[in-house]
């Protein structure tokens, strides 16, 4: 990758972070809200604004993949991103969580991406990637207070489990308050336990077949066949020609010689 393309890609990541960050208008309007909302807003703003090098680098990769994707060509976007990350040398997996219904939390399932890598100190670090993060916190008839919080959430999340857990706790508390003020019942799928189960419960690694490599090899084989001037439709199968093995019997076989001798004796 050339230096110019690298600079453009880094700028794209910065533009993405800035576009997802709160505007000056929303920041000033939050000052008119109650003190507890201002505290929640500033806490969320600080959480989202603190981006480690590892998170920035993975976000850069994901945005690059999505920028080069052809619309309508990928059936499962999460699987495709996992394959691309693996091709670039990352220990990426497609994770699926599934939890049973309890008295406080209905059952459900969810799918996201994770990467296991080393942190700055050489220890294990697990990053969670969700390309549809913001929509998970949408509410019906949100109050202006909750709308300001949910508006600054990124559409693509890349971060640690601890960071994600703090965001979930903060948003679910605000959602509960918003629904109460709107006179709406709090649905169980907007509780903290349900939202935590999506990303933080025990997950199963979904096996992924390297279909992209097979597809490239298959296409290359077809192109080579077409370039050779032979069409797979025009060629018909024919049984192989079997030639009988030749056997050196001299002037005649032993059996014919015996019959000839018998005829001479009889005469």
DRENSERO-804988 format. One line per 5 residues: for each residue x, z, y of N, C-alpha, C. Coordinates in nm, 3 decimals. Each point is the difference from the previous one (the first is absolute). Example, Ala and Ser with C-alpha at 12.3 -4.5 7.8 and 13.67 -1.06 7.14 Angstrom:
# residues 2
1.319,0.780,-0.569,-0.089,0.000,0.119,0.090,0.000,0.120  -0.035,-0.072,0.105,0.082,0.006,0.119,-0.077,0.073,0.109
***
This chain:
# residues 267
0.085,0.000,-0.118,-0.085,0.000,0.118,0.089,0.000,0.124  -0.028,-0.091,0.093,0.081,-0.008,0.119,-0.027,0.115,0.095  0.093,0.019,0.093,-0.013,0.111,0.094,-0.122,-0.016,0.089  -0.033,-0.125,0.037,-0.117,-0.024,0.084,-0.128,0.038,-0.073  -0.009,-0.036,-0.128,-0.119,0.034,-0.078,-0.010,0.150,-0.021
0.113,0.067,-0.019,-0.001,0.146,-0.015,-0.051,0.066,0.128  0.046,-0.048,0.115,-0.045,0.056,0.127,-0.150,-0.021,0.019  -0.049,-0.117,-0.038,-0.143,-0.027,0.013,-0.081,0.090,-0.092  0.052,0.025,-0.121,-0.072,0.084,-0.095,-0.003,0.145,0.047  0.112,0.049,0.051,0.004,0.137,0.052,-0.094,0.014,0.119
-0.002,-0.102,0.086,-0.091,0.003,0.115,-0.145,0.001,-0.046  -0.028,-0.071,-0.110,-0.136,-0.003,-0.053,-0.043,0.139,-0.046  0.092,0.074,-0.062,-0.031,0.136,-0.044,-0.027,0.090,0.120  0.085,-0.012,0.102,-0.021,0.080,0.121,-0.134,-0.034,0.066  -0.033,-0.129,0.003,-0.127,-0.041,0.058,-0.117,0.057,-0.080
0.016,0.003,-0.134,-0.105,0.055,-0.085,-0.020,0.148,0.028  0.111,0.074,0.009,-0.009,0.144,0.025,-0.062,0.027,0.137  0.041,-0.080,0.099,-0.055,0.019,0.134,-0.148,-0.036,0.007  -0.039,-0.105,-0.075,-0.141,-0.039,0.001,-0.088,0.103,-0.068  0.058,0.074,-0.097,-0.076,0.103,-0.069,0.004,0.133,0.072
0.091,0.015,0.095,0.012,0.126,0.073,-0.106,0.007,0.109  -0.034,0.121,0.046,-0.105,0.015,0.100,0.039,-0.059,0.134  -0.098,-0.054,0.070,0.025,-0.054,0.133,-0.004,0.112,0.103  0.043,-0.032,0.120,0.000,0.101,0.106,-0.141,0.042,0.036  -0.097,-0.093,-0.014,-0.139,0.033,0.031,-0.055,0.105,-0.095
0.026,-0.019,-0.132,-0.049,0.096,-0.098,0.072,0.133,0.014  0.128,-0.004,0.039,0.075,0.124,0.017,-0.055,0.081,0.116  -0.032,-0.069,0.109,-0.053,0.072,0.116,-0.140,0.052,-0.026  -0.081,-0.077,-0.078,-0.135,0.046,-0.029,0.001,0.120,-0.093  0.105,0.013,-0.082,0.007,0.115,-0.090,0.023,0.129,0.078
0.055,-0.011,0.120,0.024,0.119,0.081,-0.130,0.062,0.047  -0.108,-0.080,0.003,-0.129,0.052,0.042,-0.077,0.064,-0.115  0.056,-0.005,-0.121,-0.064,0.057,-0.116,0.034,0.148,-0.012  -0.073,0.073,-0.087,0.031,0.142,-0.020,0.144,0.021,-0.046  0.047,0.123,0.016,0.140,0.031,-0.028,0.036,-0.025,-0.146
-0.092,0.033,-0.092,0.031,-0.018,-0.142,0.015,-0.149,-0.034  -0.077,-0.085,0.069,0.014,-0.143,-0.024,0.132,-0.052,0.056  0.039,0.049,0.117,0.127,-0.041,0.057,0.115,0.036,-0.093  -0.009,0.117,-0.061,0.105,0.043,-0.093,0.005,-0.091,-0.122  -0.118,-0.034,-0.056,-0.004,-0.088,-0.116,0.051,-0.139,0.035
-0.037,-0.047,0.117,0.042,-0.134,0.044,0.152,-0.007,0.015  0.058,0.100,0.063,0.145,0.001,0.021,0.074,0.015,-0.133  -0.056,0.080,-0.091,0.063,0.018,-0.131,0.001,-0.131,-0.077  -0.114,-0.070,-0.001,-0.007,-0.129,-0.069,0.091,-0.102,0.065  0.004,0.001,0.131,0.087,-0.093,0.073,0.147,0.023,-0.036
0.038,0.126,-0.013,0.138,0.032,-0.036,0.031,-0.040,-0.144  -0.097,0.023,-0.091,0.019,-0.038,-0.140,0.022,-0.150,-0.015  -0.084,-0.077,0.067,0.009,-0.145,-0.013,0.120,-0.057,0.076  0.041,0.069,0.105,0.113,-0.049,0.079,0.134,0.030,-0.060  0.005,0.094,-0.095,0.125,0.034,-0.067,0.017,-0.089,-0.122
0.081,-0.104,0.013,0.020,-0.098,-0.107,0.147,0.005,-0.043  0.023,0.036,-0.126,0.136,0.004,-0.052,0.051,-0.141,-0.029  0.131,-0.011,-0.016,0.062,-0.130,-0.025,-0.054,-0.064,-0.127  -0.019,0.081,-0.104,-0.050,-0.054,-0.127,-0.142,-0.053,0.016  -0.084,0.071,0.075,-0.137,-0.045,0.023,-0.002,-0.128,0.084
0.085,-0.004,0.100,0.008,-0.118,0.086,0.044,-0.123,-0.081  0.098,0.021,-0.088,0.054,-0.111,-0.078,-0.104,-0.056,-0.097  -0.076,0.089,-0.067,-0.102,-0.047,-0.094,-0.115,-0.067,0.075  -0.039,0.056,0.113,-0.104,-0.063,0.081,0.043,-0.139,0.045  0.127,-0.014,0.033,0.055,-0.129,0.039,-0.015,-0.102,-0.113
0.030,0.044,-0.123,-0.013,-0.088,-0.116,-0.145,-0.042,-0.023  -0.091,0.097,0.004,-0.141,-0.029,-0.027,-0.056,-0.097,0.104  0.032,0.022,0.126,-0.047,-0.090,0.105,0.057,-0.141,-0.018  0.123,-0.008,-0.047,0.061,-0.130,-0.025,-0.074,-0.073,-0.112  -0.033,0.073,-0.108,-0.074,-0.061,-0.110,-0.136,-0.051,0.047
-0.070,0.083,0.075,-0.134,-0.036,0.045,0.004,-0.115,0.100  0.108,-0.008,0.076,0.012,-0.109,0.097,0.015,-0.135,-0.070  0.069,-0.001,-0.114,0.029,-0.125,-0.070,-0.103,-0.034,-0.108  -0.102,0.082,-0.015,-0.097,-0.024,-0.106,-0.092,-0.116,0.038  -0.042,-0.075,-0.101,-0.096,-0.108,0.020,-0.139,0.052,-0.027
-0.089,-0.019,0.096,-0.136,0.054,-0.011,-0.070,-0.054,-0.124  -0.062,0.092,-0.075,-0.078,-0.038,-0.117,0.081,-0.028,-0.124  0.133,0.018,0.005,0.085,-0.032,-0.115,0.032,0.121,-0.086  -0.035,0.121,0.044,0.034,0.122,-0.073,-0.129,0.071,-0.039  -0.019,0.021,-0.130,-0.122,0.064,-0.048,0.004,0.151,0.025
0.114,0.063,-0.028,0.016,0.144,0.018,0.120,0.023,0.091  -0.028,0.038,0.124,0.107,0.011,0.099,0.096,0.113,-0.033  -0.052,0.112,-0.051,0.087,0.113,-0.035,0.100,-0.040,-0.109  -0.047,-0.069,-0.104,0.089,-0.044,-0.107,0.106,-0.096,0.053  -0.043,-0.088,0.087,0.093,-0.099,0.056,0.110,0.066,0.082
-0.037,0.101,0.079,0.099,0.072,0.080,0.097,0.076,-0.090  -0.052,0.062,-0.107,0.087,0.070,-0.095,0.101,-0.096,-0.061  -0.045,-0.119,-0.039,0.090,-0.100,-0.057,0.108,-0.041,0.100  -0.038,-0.019,0.125,0.097,-0.039,0.102,0.102,0.111,0.024  -0.047,0.125,0.003,0.092,0.112,0.019,0.097,0.012,-0.117
-0.048,-0.021,-0.120,0.087,0.005,-0.118,0.103,-0.112,0.003  -0.042,-0.117,0.044,0.093,-0.112,0.010,0.110,0.029,0.102  -0.030,0.085,0.099,0.099,0.040,0.099,0.078,0.124,-0.042  -0.020,0.047,-0.123,0.080,0.108,-0.054,-0.056,0.140,0.016  -0.126,0.014,0.038,-0.059,0.132,0.020,-0.073,0.047,-0.125
0.000,0.131,-0.020,-0.072,0.062,-0.112,-0.145,0.022,0.044  -0.076,-0.108,0.004,-0.139,0.004,0.047,-0.096,-0.003,-0.118  -0.115,0.065,0.018,-0.100,0.006,-0.106,-0.139,-0.009,0.061  -0.091,-0.053,-0.079,-0.142,0.001,0.036,-0.061,0.125,-0.062  -0.051,0.089,0.082,-0.051,0.129,-0.046,-0.152,0.001,0.004
-0.059,0.055,-0.104,-0.145,0.014,-0.006,-0.035,0.145,-0.029  -0.080,0.059,0.088,-0.046,0.136,-0.020,-0.145,-0.003,-0.047  -0.034,0.095,-0.084,-0.136,0.012,-0.051,-0.027,0.147,-0.026  -0.108,0.051,0.055,-0.029,0.142,-0.012,-0.146,0.022,-0.038  -0.022,0.107,-0.074,-0.134,0.030,-0.050,-0.082,0.074,0.107
-0.129,-0.002,-0.017,-0.091,0.068,0.093,0.006,0.151,-0.020  0.008,0.071,0.111,-0.007,0.146,-0.002,-0.115,0.044,0.091  -0.020,0.131,0.010,-0.110,0.049,0.082,0.024,-0.027,0.149  0.126,-0.013,0.040,0.032,-0.022,0.141,0.044,-0.142,0.032  0.025,-0.080,-0.103,0.057,-0.132,0.024,-0.053,-0.100,-0.103
-0.062,-0.109,0.044,-0.045,-0.101,-0.095,0.117,-0.078,-0.058  -0.019,-0.055,-0.118,0.105,-0.078,-0.063,0.021,-0.133,0.069  0.113,-0.060,-0.026,0.030,-0.129,0.061,0.134,-0.052,-0.048  0.041,-0.110,0.056,0.132,-0.057,-0.031,0.050,-0.075,0.123  0.130,-0.021,0.005,0.062,-0.066,0.115,0.129,-0.065,-0.043
0.049,-0.092,0.083,0.120,-0.076,-0.033,0.089,-0.013,0.124  0.128,0.024,-0.019,0.096,-0.012,0.110,0.137,-0.033,-0.058  0.100,-0.008,0.085,0.137,-0.035,-0.041,0.092,0.118,0.031  0.097,0.023,-0.086,0.103,0.098,0.033,0.139,-0.057,-0.029  0.098,0.057,0.068,0.141,-0.035,-0.019,0.079,0.128,-0.016
0.085,0.005,-0.101,0.089,0.113,-0.022,0.141,-0.044,0.040  0.058,0.072,0.094,0.132,-0.034,0.051,0.075,0.127,0.037  0.119,-0.014,0.051,0.080,0.115,0.042,-0.023,0.029,0.147  -0.005,0.130,0.032,-0.012,0.037,0.140,0.137,0.004,0.066  0.007,0.049,0.121,0.125,0.001,0.074,0.105,0.089,-0.064
-0.045,0.100,-0.078,0.093,0.092,-0.066,0.030,-0.038,-0.144  -0.050,-0.115,-0.044,0.024,-0.044,-0.137,-0.099,0.051,-0.101  -0.102,0.073,0.045,-0.102,0.052,-0.090,-0.113,-0.100,-0.019  -0.090,0.026,-0.096,-0.111,-0.092,-0.025,-0.103,0.004,0.114  -0.050,-0.115,0.036,-0.100,-0.013,0.105,-0.108,-0.096,-0.047
-0.124,0.045,0.008,-0.114,-0.084,-0.039,-0.079,-0.038,0.125  -0.009,-0.129,0.025,-0.076,-0.051,0.113,-0.129,-0.064,-0.050  -0.108,0.027,0.069,-0.130,-0.057,-0.033,-0.030,-0.113,0.098  -0.047,-0.112,-0.055,-0.036,-0.117,0.080,-0.147,-0.030,-0.022  -0.075,-0.008,0.109,-0.141,-0.036,-0.007,-0.027,-0.106,0.106
-0.040,-0.119,-0.043,-0.019,-0.111,0.093,-0.142,-0.002,0.057  -0.083,0.097,-0.038,-0.136,0.009,0.053,-0.029,0.146,0.036  0.092,0.059,0.072,-0.003,0.145,0.023,-0.107,0.041,0.101  -0.005,-0.069,0.110,-0.087,0.041,0.111,-0.147,0.002,-0.038  -0.042,-0.097,-0.080,-0.142,-0.010,-0.035,-0.047,0.115,-0.088
0.093,0.071,-0.064,-0.038,0.111,-0.088,-0.056,0.119,0.078  0.020,0.002,0.131,-0.044,0.113,0.082,-0.114,-0.037,0.095  -0.064,-0.112,-0.025,-0.111,-0.041,0.085,-0.121,0.090,-0.022  -0.073,0.025,0.109,-0.120,0.083,-0.005,-0.116,-0.074,0.063  -0.120,0.031,-0.047,-0.120,-0.052,0.064,-0.030,0.082,0.124
-0.027,-0.067,0.109,-0.032,0.065,0.128,0.103,0.107,0.037  0.127,-0.037,0.013,0.101,0.100,0.034,-0.014,0.046,0.145  0.036,0.122,0.024,0.004,0.050,0.137,0.121,-0.060,0.071  -0.001,-0.003,0.133,0.118,-0.052,0.073,0.128,0.074,-0.037  -0.012,0.128,-0.029,0.117,0.078,-0.038,0.063,-0.052,-0.129
-0.085,-0.021,-0.102,0.052,-0.051,-0.127,0.046,-0.145,0.012  -0.072,-0.078,0.079,0.037,-0.141,0.017,0.140,-0.013,0.059  0.036,0.089,0.092,0.133,-0.005,0.059,0.108,0.033,-0.103  -0.031,0.091,-0.091,0.096,0.034,-0.104,0.016,-0.114,-0.100  -0.111,-0.053,-0.049,0.007,-0.104,-0.102,0.054,-0.132,0.055
-0.016,-0.022,0.130,0.049,-0.125,0.059,0.152,-0.012,-0.003  0.070,0.112,0.001,0.146,-0.007,0.003,0.061,-0.001,-0.141  -0.085,0.004,-0.103,0.052,-0.011,-0.137,0.050,-0.142,-0.024  0.109,-0.015,-0.073,0.052,-0.135,-0.029,-0.082,-0.067,-0.109  -0.012,-0.130,0.008,-0.069,-0.074,-0.106,0.084,-0.002,-0.127
0.133,0.001,0.014,0.092,0.007,-0.114,0.078,0.131,0.010  -0.013,0.082,-0.102,0.070,0.129,0.000,0.121,-0.007,-0.092  0.113,0.048,0.050,0.121,0.019,-0.081,0.056,0.137,0.036  -0.001,0.091,-0.096,0.048,0.134,0.030,0.006,0.087,-0.124  0.048,0.121,0.019,0.017,0.095,-0.110,-0.133,0.067,-0.032
-0.002,0.071,-0.114,-0.120,0.072,-0.040,-0.034,0.112,0.098  0.104,0.070,0.049,-0.023,0.109,0.095,-0.062,-0.052,0.130  0.052,-0.110,0.047,-0.053,-0.059,0.123,-0.144,-0.044,-0.019  -0.029,-0.060,-0.114,-0.136,-0.046,-0.029,-0.095,0.118,-0.012  0.044,0.107,-0.063,-0.086,0.117,-0.018,-0.037,0.063,0.134
0.094,0.003,0.093,-0.030,0.054,0.133,-0.103,-0.087,0.072  0.013,-0.132,-0.013,-0.095,-0.090,0.065,-0.139,0.017,-0.060  -0.008,0.013,-0.133,-0.129,0.018,-0.066,-0.068,0.128,0.047  0.073,0.109,0.001,-0.058,0.129,0.041,-0.051,-0.005,0.143  0.078,-0.063,0.087,-0.038,-0.006,0.140,-0.124,-0.087,0.021
-0.003,-0.118,-0.064,-0.112,-0.092,0.018,-0.128,0.051,-0.066  0.012,0.064,-0.116,-0.119,0.050,-0.068,-0.063,0.115,0.077  0.082,0.084,0.061,-0.054,0.108,0.084,-0.074,-0.058,0.120  0.059,-0.103,0.060,-0.065,-0.065,0.115,-0.127,-0.073,-0.043  0.001,-0.060,-0.119,-0.118,-0.070,-0.050,-0.116,0.097,-0.024
0.032,0.116,-0.054,-0.103,0.102,-0.024,-0.066,0.043,0.131  0.082,0.019,0.102,-0.053,0.040,0.131,-0.083,-0.113,0.062  0.046,-0.123,-0.017,-0.071,-0.115,0.056,-0.137,-0.016,-0.064  -0.008,0.014,-0.131,-0.128,-0.016,-0.069,-0.097,0.112,0.037  0.051,0.120,0.017,-0.086,0.111,0.040,-0.059,-0.024,0.139
0.084,-0.046,0.092,-0.047,-0.025,0.136,-0.101,-0.115,0.004  0.012,-0.093,-0.094,-0.094,-0.113,-0.005,-0.125,0.033,-0.080  -0.006,0.122,-0.056,-0.116,0.040,-0.078,-0.008,-0.068,-0.135  0.114,-0.041,-0.054,0.003,-0.070,-0.128,0.055,0.090,-0.109  -0.045,-0.026,-0.121,0.050,0.074,-0.116,0.143,-0.045,-0.031
0.084,0.092,-0.040,0.138,-0.033,-0.034,0.004,-0.056,-0.142  0.028,-0.128,-0.016,0.004,-0.058,-0.135,0.120,0.054,-0.077  -0.014,0.016,-0.131,0.111,0.056,-0.079,0.124,-0.088,0.001  -0.016,-0.131,0.023,0.116,-0.090,0.001,0.075,0.003,0.133  -0.039,0.090,0.089,0.075,0.020,0.124,0.058,0.141,0.008
-0.004,0.071,-0.112,0.060,0.133,-0.004,0.151,-0.011,-0.021  0.070,0.107,0.031,0.146,0.000,-0.015,0.041,-0.018,-0.145  -0.070,0.066,-0.093,0.037,-0.008,-0.141,-0.017,-0.142,-0.054  -0.105,-0.068,0.043,-0.022,-0.137,-0.046,0.108,-0.094,0.054  0.030,0.012,0.128,0.100,-0.088,0.061,0.139,0.028,-0.057
0.031,0.125,-0.027,0.129,0.032,-0.061,0.010,-0.057,-0.141  -0.113,-0.004,-0.072,0.002,-0.053,-0.136,0.038,-0.147,-0.004  -0.028,-0.073,0.107,0.032,-0.143,0.003,0.150,-0.025,-0.016  0.079,0.075,0.075,0.144,-0.027,0.004,0.086,0.109,-0.065  -0.050,0.123,-0.004,0.085,0.112,-0.039,-0.032,0.058,-0.136
-0.101,-0.051,-0.069,-0.027,0.046,-0.136,0.092,-0.074,-0.097  -0.002,0.043,-0.126,0.087,-0.062,-0.100,-0.036,-0.148,-0.016  0.101,-0.084,0.004,-0.025,-0.144,-0.004,0.054,-0.062,-0.128  -0.050,-0.117,-0.030,0.046,-0.078,-0.115,0.065,-0.128,0.051  0.119,-0.028,-0.052,0.071,-0.121,0.039,-0.060,-0.120,-0.073
-0.047,-0.096,0.075,-0.063,-0.118,-0.059,0.108,-0.101,-0.036  0.007,-0.042,-0.128,0.101,-0.101,-0.038,-0.031,-0.134,0.065  0.104,-0.066,0.046,-0.016,-0.129,0.067,0.086,-0.103,-0.071  -0.062,-0.109,-0.043,0.073,-0.109,-0.064,0.067,-0.085,0.107  0.125,-0.034,-0.019,0.069,-0.083,0.100,-0.051,-0.143,-0.001
-0.126,-0.017,0.043,-0.064,-0.131,-0.005,0.062,-0.099,0.097  0.061,0.050,0.107,0.054,-0.091,0.101,0.119,-0.078,-0.056  0.087,0.067,-0.077,0.115,-0.068,-0.059,-0.047,-0.104,-0.100  -0.100,0.037,-0.081,-0.054,-0.095,-0.098,-0.061,-0.120,0.071  -0.070,0.024,0.109,-0.063,-0.110,0.072,0.103,-0.096,0.056
0.111,0.054,0.053,0.103,-0.088,0.054,0.063,-0.084,-0.110  0.028,0.063,-0.116,0.060,-0.075,-0.110,-0.095,-0.106,-0.051  -0.130,0.034,-0.004,-0.099,-0.095,-0.049,-0.011,-0.120,0.094  -0.001,0.027,0.130,-0.009,-0.109,0.097,0.124,-0.087,-0.005  0.118,0.063,-0.016,0.123,-0.077,-0.005,0.003,-0.089,-0.124
-0.051,0.051,-0.112,-0.004,-0.080,-0.122,-0.091,-0.120,0.016  -0.115,0.021,0.064,-0.093,-0.110,0.022,0.060,-0.106,0.091  0.072,0.044,0.104,0.061,-0.096,0.091,0.106,-0.082,-0.070  0.080,0.065,-0.085,0.103,-0.073,-0.072,-0.062,-0.102,-0.094  -0.113,0.038,-0.062,-0.067,-0.093,-0.090,-0.057,-0.119,0.074
-0.056,0.026,0.119,-0.057,-0.109,0.078,0.108,-0.093,0.055  0.115,0.057,0.038,0.108,-0.081,0.054,0.062,-0.090,-0.106  -0.010,0.038,-0.127,0.060,-0.081,-0.105,-0.083,-0.123,-0.032  -0.118,-0.011,0.061,-0.082,-0.119,-0.018,-0.094,0.008,-0.117  -0.011,0.114,-0.066,-0.090,0.016,-0.114,-0.115,0.088,0.041
-0.118,-0.045,-0.020,-0.119,0.077,0.032,-0.047,0.072,-0.124  -0.039,0.126,0.016,-0.045,0.078,-0.115,-0.131,-0.052,-0.053  -0.082,-0.068,0.086,-0.128,-0.050,-0.046,0.014,-0.133,-0.073  0.101,-0.082,0.039,0.012,-0.132,-0.059,0.068,0.003,-0.136  0.083,0.101,-0.026,0.070,0.005,-0.127,-0.091,0.060,-0.106
-0.010,-0.067,-0.116,-0.083,0.046,-0.110,0.089,0.046,-0.114  -0.050,0.097,-0.071,0.077,0.053,-0.112,-0.007,-0.096,-0.117  0.111,-0.020,-0.065,0.005,-0.085,-0.119,0.078,0.072,-0.107  -0.042,-0.012,-0.125,0.072,0.069,-0.107,0.139,-0.057,-0.015  0.096,0.081,-0.035,0.137,-0.049,-0.017,0.011,-0.096,-0.117
0.087,-0.097,0.015,0.022,-0.099,-0.106,0.093,0.060,-0.104  -0.050,0.011,-0.119,0.078,0.059,-0.109,0.056,-0.113,-0.085  0.130,-0.009,-0.007,0.066,-0.101,-0.082,0.038,0.059,-0.134  -0.031,-0.071,-0.109,0.039,0.052,-0.132,0.151,0.002,-0.015  0.045,0.101,-0.065,0.144,0.011,-0.021,0.046,-0.107,-0.099
0.103,-0.070,0.038,0.055,-0.104,-0.089,0.088,0.063,-0.106  -0.007,-0.053,-0.118,0.078,0.055,-0.111,0.073,-0.113,-0.069  0.128,0.015,-0.017,0.081,-0.104,-0.061,-0.021,0.001,-0.150  -0.076,-0.101,-0.049,-0.031,-0.007,-0.143,0.079,-0.109,-0.070  0.093,-0.058,0.070,0.080,-0.108,-0.059,-0.083,-0.125,-0.017
0.019,-0.072,-0.112,-0.075,-0.124,-0.024,-0.140,0.027,-0.048  -0.028,0.120,-0.046,-0.133,0.034,-0.048,-0.004,0.143,-0.038  -0.120,0.052,-0.016,-0.013,0.140,-0.035,0.029,0.019,-0.147  0.026,0.123,-0.038,0.029,0.031,-0.140,-0.119,-0.028,-0.089  -0.122,0.024,0.050,-0.120,-0.021,-0.080,-0.023,-0.148,-0.027
0.022,-0.084,0.101,-0.018,-0.145,-0.021,0.104,-0.055,-0.096  0.119,0.056,0.002,0.104,-0.046,-0.093,-0.038,0.032,-0.143  -0.060,0.119,-0.020,-0.040,0.038,-0.136,-0.110,-0.092,-0.051  -0.098,-0.034,0.090,-0.107,-0.091,-0.043,0.057,-0.138,-0.035  0.098,-0.045,0.078,0.061,-0.131,-0.029,0.070,0.001,-0.134
0.069,0.109,-0.030,0.071,0.010,-0.127,-0.096,0.004,-0.116  -0.115,0.073,0.020,-0.100,0.008,-0.106,-0.059,-0.136,-0.029  -0.023,-0.079,0.105,-0.057,-0.133,-0.022,0.096,-0.090,-0.075  0.127,0.016,0.024,0.100,-0.082,-0.070,0.005,0.038,-0.147  -0.003,0.131,-0.029,0.006,0.046,-0.137,-0.121,-0.044,-0.079
-0.117,0.002,0.070,-0.123,-0.038,-0.069,0.001,-0.148,-0.037  0.061,-0.076,0.081,0.008,-0.143,-0.029,0.099,-0.025,-0.112
***
